[in-house]
């Protein structure tokens, strides 16, 4: 596959994953704000901004609806949902021949839906319904991606983008929350505390999955364990790292070129770190540093993929 | 009126003016032509809102499929759907037979012409075509002299524009021998039409066109360099900002080949490679949708980043086929066009089957004076332009525009030609709830590899504005499906 095409598919997928994450976090945060609590609206908003990657120009102004609208529709702000959907579509447009018509139509429909004159009015009428419709659009796209596209290299690059973005976002989210929530674990269990924890799980669409594994008995440790180390839940970081590993292996198998040792090593190390540890070890150690290291390694994987598959030097390629 | 009542013929055709222009559907006396009768009856029998409903469903299908084009020189909404008319344009088997033979003859002769010009230039020595006309053409490429192109095919992919005069006769308006576009609209129009009027389509016995991508692929494969039995064929696009980008992606997908941009290609030792996730892969055939000027910054325009440095030398070395060849724009120069009947005579010893439109060459003093005196009646075109840019339509122009063109013609007569304003044929279009006639042309698509192949049909372009004579998509034109009938 063309390097540029692989790169575009990867970014298309990352942008959509990012859009989905932003929509979900916004939805959850606005839900939490309905319940008055000691955590002020401003603090919640700032926490969300931090876990979305320190968004600029969106400092708390007191007008929740205006802020939310900006986060969704401000196409000039790289953190906004619109910006991400535009980015995904622009990347898809450049590889129109590589993706299926169904994929393109789904993504195109989502794009037109967000840019239609009615979008802002629908948003005002019901923010929740509107966000749900955007999520629907993204889910449909992912669905047809898995069912209408050859599961060859292109699809693997889509998975790479999805899982890297997700691993990075989940690690960021946990890092932000753990400073906040997990250290307050001794505090008596108030209803507010419960809501906060549900919110955290909902940010990763994992509330129901969590309950199936641990029952509705929410504790910060278990949540951390679930979102970090569960091997079967698609939003858990360990699952994402497995996904990255499989994608790289499949790309190698279909292409026949061995990935560089450094890439194999970074992925392997991260995989082992999550596979051969337990939650007690992580909690007694420096949890923040552990999560931060996951983010840094994700970034390293991203750089290596780019350097090896997309932006390699002609000399190195001619030599092999 | 209730929505379920069928539309009466009367109200469907309520105000359908006929004049001296040829009407595709109706004879001069107003009678519906025999092959259009089934269509007219079907339309008249539809419940009133049904046509609109089908139209909306077709429009939506174009938008979600992203079948759009880009308009240059406008800020807002640069991405638009190609306006589409719901009613098919019908071409009888006899009419098509003539078109097919005529185009085959014409393209064969033009290919001979290009080969001759870039080798011995016999036709110039025999003074059939003036030497200065050829060497002053801005699309003449001196770099192509003496270069052997695979199978001697210079123009593998062609889309010629035909018009129908008030006599009912088809004439060639221009030959697009560089990078003709629009074939994807022909194919997608057909798909939408089959869904919109399935019964009607079936009952008409329409010849298929869907195999065009396969024919195109076979054509490209037949032109591969020798010794490359499994050629790697790619489509070279200028990129996502090109007006025809949708078409490039569409064709690449339909053929199952890679769509590459200049930045995906590198050359080394006169071999072209593309950058893939598995390393460099050799490229054998390039279906080029990038103009000559932008193809190779080392040979052509140095400021272009759309092409690939070293491409031309690899081509010259015979390691890669690029098609259409470079320098083919020479033969669709609007001034050279005037000589095409002579070119056909010269190489094939035949009379042209499809005539030309009368063309005034402005390099000639007498013709120029005549044209400048009659600018309000003529159409003036810049010779090297296409897409409806750089054009003056006399009867619809202002005195100021005419003065401006007169000045430009005097300054550079070789750059312009003039033709009579043609009252070319009109076909019924759905305008609101009614049928109204609009001017149409026809662009069939010709492929030339082992032999000349023309899929029966083409793109019928429509001047959707009332009275307008400009069918180009960049200037507010639309399109309709073209049904070539079995009988």
Interface residues (C-beta under 8 A of the other chain):
Chain A: X1 X2 X3 X4 X5 X6 X90 X93 X94 X95 X96 X97 X98 X101 X104 X105 X108 X109 X112 X153 X157 X251 X255 X256 X257 X309 X310 X312 X314 X317 X318 X320
Chain B: X63 X64 X65 X66 X239 X240 X245 X246 X248 X249 X250 X252 X253 X258 X259 X260 X261 X263 X264 X266 X268 X274 X275 X276 X277 X278 X279 X280
